[in-house]
Amino acid sequence: MGKMISGAIILLASAILYSSHHLLVAILASGNTEVVPPIDYFGLLESDDLSHPLLYWSIAGLVIGLIIIVWGMIEKSKVDVK
């Protein structure tokens, strides 16, 4: 049960990273900040480029979270059978 909860927390963190990428791009592209964003951020709005580190971490978190959840489900089913 603990592994499934851990996997769910990792999935939640992955979702937060994924959404924070889009929020960061939207804030920087709005022009209402005092920071001048690099031109790369504007390109991320219109492309499906996976060049941003937050996207890599969110994908890794998704995969790791799903693996841990499945692992926990398999262990739980083995315990229930015995």
Protein Blocks (a to p, Z undefined) as FASTA:
>chain_A
ZZmmmmmmmmmmmmmmmmmmmmmmmmmmnopafbdcdfklmmmmmpccfkbfklmmmmmm
mmmmmmmmmmmmmmmmmmmmZZ
